[in-house]
Amino acid sequence: MKFHVVYETGPVSYFGSNVDFWDFTSYKPAWLLQHPNTNIVTWQLNDLPLTQKWVKVYKEKMLRLYELKRSKKPPRWRFVYDIYTTPTVQSVIESRRLMNTLIDQLNSIPALNNAFSNEYKLDVSNVENLELYKLNRLHEIFETEMVRLTELIASKQINFSVDEWDEIWLKLQTVNMIVHYNENLSNNRGTVKEYIESLSPIYFTALKWEEPHSSYVALEKEDYKNFTLVEEPGTLWLDFATVGKDLFHCFCTNDKELVESRMVSPQEELKPWVSYSWKSVPKETADKTFIEFTEWLKTNYYDSLLDYGNEPKYTPGRHPLGKCISHNFKNDNEFKEAIIAKTPKIRCFFLTNDDNSSIF
């Protein structure tokens, strides 16, 4: 099986989610693969058991979406992609300024009950002031409110118009992205400015789509077998697809409060979503990080809170779905120069058989 992403010209957002409506021409792979003024990136999927399960879920849910599209009143299905790029001093300050505006906007919505305290507004005068505690709490509020409002809407205890919920959802998701954008700056040994200057270009994409209502597909214990911290450029990953932080992410941001409040969110659901970049993390680096992770757990006595030694769901890393075969980019910068410079917008994505024929 192959997975393809079609890029075209158009604007993209780097602080908030990019939201578009599903392009049903994705059911015509032969036509799309020859379409002018686009760039296509293709991955060959591997045969790992969880990858095969992912393919099955993708086919089932996409077929249901296609059937609904052919109904008398077809719904409009969204797809979403989030992009994380190399920060600059200016963009970091800009992101914090946007966060403070979002706090005001979200608190003006009665349904959120002033959840975002003004005390969590970020410092826009000093880029070195990371305020990790505020970032961790903002992420916690985002997680709590996104889940709470989603459940209230599902149970019909609260009514938003489609446009109202879309606006609230996008604002909450932007809070989430800005938190990650800033907290990534904590993984350094010098000043923030020094760290930014030392960074190689980054271009990470998380690609997801709105699904028709269907059954929850749980990850089983054996599904975590191939989760890894080792990264090869051009790997297609199973996306985290979970609101919240897993245990490894808590370690990366030293979010002890989240662990100690038992609010860790391991990846437990299988969604047909993906992420990718051309980042490289060799085995030696991954092994060193894993040792630091386990030492952090032991130092804080988290074995008394979480049975992480016997629960595969706490395995750090992500599951690899496949490798890029259309290009041989060695890093994110090569990908940006060849694809993103002229065609930054994702038009659609689709799964095909090995001969590029449709799966339907």
N, C-alpha and C positions, 0 to 999 in steps of 0.2 A: 504494500500500500504506500501511496505517496500523499503528502500534505503540501498544498500550495497556498501562497499568499500573493495577491495581486496588488501592486502599488501603482498609484497614478498621481498626477499633479493635484494640488489643493492644499488648503491650510490645515495645520494640526496644532493641538494644544499640548504644552509640556508641563502644565501645573494641574490641569483637570483632565477628566476622562474625555476621550473622543467618542462621541456617540453618533451612530448613523443607522439607517434602516437597512435591513437585510436585502441584498441584491440577489434575486432569484435566478439571475443568469449564471450563478455558480453551478447550476445543474446542466450547463452546457460547457464542459471543460475544454472540448476541442476548439470551440469558438473563443473562449477566454484565453487559451494558451497562445492564440495567434492575434489577439487584439492589439491594435496599434497604440502607441504612446503610453505604454505600461511597462513595468518591470515585474517579473515573477520570480519569487524565491521558492525553491522546492526542497522538501526533506524526504528521505527514504525512511519509512518507519521500520523499527526493529521487530523481532519476534518474541520479545519478553512477554510473559503471561499478562502482566498488567497493561502492556501496550495493546495486546489483543483484546482485552476487556474494554479498554478505552475506545478502540475501533467499533466494537459492538454497540457501546453506549452512544457514540457519535452517530452511527447509522440509524439506530432506533429513534433517537430524538430528532434527527434531521428529517427522517421520513415522516414523522408525525407533523413537523412544521410544514413540510411540503403539502401534506394532505389538507391541513388547515388553510393553506394558501389557496387551495382550489375550491374552498367552500363558498357559499353565497355571500357571506360577509367576512372576508379574510382579514385577520388582524394584522397589524404592522409590527413586525418583530425587529427589535433593535440588536445591533452588535456593538460592542464596546472595546476600545483598546487604550491601554495606559502606556505611556512612554516615559522612561526615566533617562535623562541625559546628563552629561558632565556639568556640574555646577560651576558658576562663577561667583565672585563676591557680589556683583550687582544682582544676579538672579536669585541668590540666597536671600538678600535683603528684600527683593521684590516679592519673593514667596512668603516671607514673614508679614509683610505689609498686607498681602492678600489674605493671609490667615486671620489677621486682626479684623479685616473688613467682613470676612465670613462669619466670625464670631458674633458681630453685631447683627448681621443679616439673619443668621439662624436663630438668635435669641428674639428676634422680632416675630417669629412664627409661633403662635400660641401652643401648638401641639408639642413643641420641644421644651416647654416649661423652663426657659432660661437655663438649659442644661450646660451651656458653654460659659463658664464663669469668666468674667473679665480679667480675673487674676491670672488666667492662662494666656493672655495676649503676649506675643513674642517681642523681643528686643529688636527694633529696626535700626538702632544707632550703632551697634557693635556686632559685627559678624562673628567675632570670637565667642560671644555669649550664646552657647548652644542651648542652654536651659533644657536639658534632657528630661528632667522631672516634668516640666510642662508638656513636652512633646509626648511623653508616655501617657500622661493623663488625658491629653487631647485625643490620643488614639483610643484610649479606654472609653471615653465618652462617645466617640464616633461609633465604636463597636456596639455599645449598649443601645444607643439611639437608633442605629440602622436596624438592628434586630427587633427592637421594641416596636418601631413604627411599621416594619414589614409584617409583624405578627398582628398588629392592630388592624391593618388594612385587610389582611387575609381573613380575619374573623369578623370583618365589617363593623368593628367598633369605632372606626374613624373613616371618614370619607374625604378623599382628595380627588380632584379631577386629574385626568391623565397628565395634563400640563403642570399642575401643581406638584404632583409627586415627582415628576421628572426633574423639576427645578430643585426640589428638596434633596432628592437622591444625588444629583450632580454636585450640589454644594457639600453634602456630607462626604462624597467620594473625593472631592478636591481637598477637604481637610485631611483625609487619609493620605493622599499623595504628597501633600506638603510636609506632613509629619515624616514620611519616609525620606523625602528629599533632604530634609535637614538632619535627621538622625544618622544618616549615612556618613555625615561629616565627623562623627565621633570615632570612627575606626581609623585613628591616626595617632602618631606619637608626638607630633609637633603642633604648631598653631593651625587654625582653620585655613588661613591664607596659604601657608606652606603646603598643607595637604592638597588644597585645590590646585595649586601650581604643579604639584607632583603627579596629578592624575592623568592617565591616558584617557582618550575620548571614550565615553560610555554611551551606549544606545541599547537599552533593554526594553523589550515589548512584551506586554501581557495582553493576550487576545481572548476575548470571551464573547458569548452571545446569549441573548435572552432565550430561555427555553420554554417550550410548551409545558403546561402542567403535566407532570408525569411522576413516576415513582422515584423515591430517593434511592440512590445506588451507593451503598456503603463500601468503604475499603475494608478488606479483611486482613488479618494479621500477616498472611503471606505476601500481600501486595506491597509491603514496605521493604521487601528483600533487596531491591535494587536502588533504593534511595541512596544518594551519594552527594558528597560535598565537592568531589572532583568535577571540574568543568572543562570541556573541550570547546573551542570556538565553533559556533554553528550548530550546537546541540538544540534540538527541539525538546522542551520539557513539559511534563504534566504541570499545569498551573496550580498554584496553591488553592485557589478557589474557595477560600475560607475567610469569613470576617473575623478579624482578631489576629493574635500573634501565636505562633507555635513556640515550643520551648526553646529552640535554637535562636529564634528571633529575640526572645526575652534575654537570652545570654548576650547577643550582639549589642543590645541597647541597655544591658544591665538593669532590666526592668524587674527588680526583685518584688516590688509591690504587687505586680500583676500575678506573679507566681504564688506569692504568699496569700493572695486573696482568692486563689484557686480559679483564676480566670484564663488560664492558658487554653488556647484553641488549636489543638493539633489537627492536621488534615485528616478528616474521617469520611469525606464524601468524594465520590468520583464524578467529576463533571467533565464534559468533552471540551475543555478549554486548554490553551497552550500558552507558553511563554518562550522567549528565545533572545539570545544575544550572541556576540562573538567574543565573549570573555573567556579567559583561560585561568584555571586554578589547578596547578599540578598536584599530583598525589602527595608530595612532600608537604606542601602548604596545607592541603586539606587535612592530612594526618596531624599536623601541628595544631590546627584550629580545633580538631576533635578532642585532642588532649586538653586544650585550654577550656573547652566546653565542659568536659567531664570534671575537671578540677573545680570549675565554678559551681557545678552542681553539688560536689562533695563539700566544698568550703562553706556553702550556705545550708547544708544539711537538708537538701530538697528530696532526699530519698525518703524522708519521713512524711512528705506531702504527696509525692508522686512516685508510683512504682515504675520509674523510667527504665530500670534495668530489665524489666520483664514485659514492658508494653511497647511493641514495635511502633505504635503510632507516634512515639516520641523520637524516632530515628531522625537525625538531622539530615537535611538535604532535600532533593527533589528526585523524581523518577524521570529518566531519559526515555523519550519516545522515539527519537530518531536523529539522523545526521543530515546536514545540508548537502545536497548533491548537485545543485545548480550552479553554485559558486564555491570558490575556495578562499574566502576571506579569512585572513589570519587574526583580525582584530575588529573592533567596532568601528574604527576610523575608516578602514577599507570599505566596510558595508555602507557607512554614511556617504562616502565619496561616490560610490558606484550606484547606489539605489536612492538614498534619501535626499541627496543634493538636488535632484530633479523631480523625483516622484515620492514625496514624503507621506502622502495620504494612502491609507489602506482602503482599497475599493471593496474587496471581498476575499474570502478564503474558501477552500474546498478540498475534499478528500477524493482521491481517485484510486483505481486499481493501478498495478505496476505499469500497464501499457497506456496510462493516462485516460482510460475510458471511465465513464460515469459509474458510480457505485449504485445507481438506481436503474 
